[in-house]
Amino acid sequence: MTNKAVIHKEDVKFQELVRQTVDALITTSHCYRDKLCELARRIASVAQIIAEIRNNSGFASHSQDVKKIPVDSTLSLFIYKITDVIGGFILHYYITHNNPKKDNRIHYEDCNQFNEYFDEVNPFVIGLLPLSASEALYQQDYEAYREEYLYYLETKDEN
């Protein structure tokens, strides 16, 4: 959410972070915005219930006693599938729509695909030691890295 300039508190509950994340994915011009916001609220409620189940199940939460309420295989599979779909959607959306706003800070670790591409087309070796050209550029000249990254995003279909 940082690359999208979405302000969030670091100490919020998990379900609130899920709701904020899904809300951030919804564009304001979408004709179903109200319905999608309601869906985001309900997804956050589901995340809350999953967190409560986890917290009440000893081995699945914070090293509690194994005599706590067990999670049977059906419930476990159900929770796994729900979290897989929601998490998969959020990751897919982020990967396919990772276009940071022009005035937002770009974080090196969020740009792996670009970094690998940049390192491949710009081999950087000192002596016998291969180094990461993208990381060197990021550390030494952030503005140049930013320009290269934004250009890459604009032209990546051509690469």
N, C-alpha and C positions, 0 to 999 in steps of 0.2 A: 504494500500500500504506500510505502515511502516514495517509490518512483512515480506514483500517481498523485502525489501531493495530498493524500488523504491523511488527515491528522487523527491519530488514535492514541489513547492512553496505554501505557505499557502495563498497567496493573489491572486491566479490566478482566472480567470473567470470560471464560472460553466462549460461551454462547454469544456474548456481546461482540466479541471479536469476529465470530462467524457472521453475525448479522451485519456488522460494519463492512466486512469484506464483500458479502453478497450485495449490499446496498451500493458499494462503490462500483460494482460491475454494471449496475443498471444505469443506462443513460437517461438524462432528463427529458429527451425528446421522444422516448419510446411511448407508443400509444397505450401500452398496457402497464405503464409505470406504477399506478396504484396497486394493481393486482400483483406485480412483481415485488413491490415493497411488502405487501401482506405475506407473500410467499417467503421472503427473506425473514420476516418476523417469525413465521412458523418453523422455518428451518432452524433458526436460533433456539426455538423452544425444543425442537428435537435434539439439538446439541446439548441443551441443558439436561434433558432426561437421560441421555447417554452418559453424560458426566456424573449424574447422580447414581446411575447403575454401577458405573466404574468405581465410584467412591464407596459404595456399599458392598462391593465385592473385594474381599481381602487381598487375594493374590494379584488382582488386577489394578490395585491402587495403593500407592504410597507404602508398600511393605507392611500392610496390616495383617492381622492374624488370619490363617487359612480357615478358621472356623466361621468366618463371616459368610454371608449369603452367597452361594455359588452361582455362577452363570452357566446355564446348560448350553449344549451345542446349538440348539435352534436359536436361542436368543443371541448367542455369540455370532452366529452366521448372519442373522438379521442386522445386528449392529455393524458388523464388518461391511456388509453390502451398502448400508446407508452411508457410512463414512467414506467408503471407496468412491461412491457416485458423487457425493458432495465435494470431497477433496479433489477427485479427478476433474470435475467441472471447473473448480477454481484454478487448478494448475493449467488446464487446457486454455482457459480464457486468458490467464496471465501470459502464457507462452505465445499464444497467437495474437494477442493485443498489447504486447509489451512496448508501447510507444510512449516513452516518458514525455511529459510536457517540456517544452523548450527551456523553462526556467527552473526545472527540478534537478536536484543533485543525482548524478548517476553513480551507482555503487558497482565497483569492479566485479564483485562476486555474483551480481545479478545478470551479467552479460557474457556468460560462458560461451555461447555460440559465436558471438562476435570475437571474443578473445582468442578462441581456437582458430577462427578464420584469419584474424589479423596476424597471429603468430606464424601461421602456415605461409602466408604471402610475404611476410617480413621476417625471415630468419635472422636471429640476433645471437651472435657467438662472440665471446671474448676469450681469446686463447683457444682452449679446447672445451670451454664451458658454454653449452647452449643456455640462453636465458629467454625469458618471456618478453618479447617486444611490447606486447599490450600492457603488461604490468609495469614495465619500465616507463612507458609513455604515461600511464595513469598516475604513477607516483611522481614523475618529474615534470609533466606538463598536462595537468588535468584538462585545461581548455582544449588543447590539441586532441586529447583522447576523446573528449566529448564531441568535438566536430567530426572526428573519424567515425565514432559510434553512430551519431545521428545520420551521417551520410550513408553508412552501411545499412541502417534501417530503411532509408529511402530507396536504396538500390539493391537490397538483398535478393530480390527475385531475379535480378540479372546475373548475380554471382554464382 
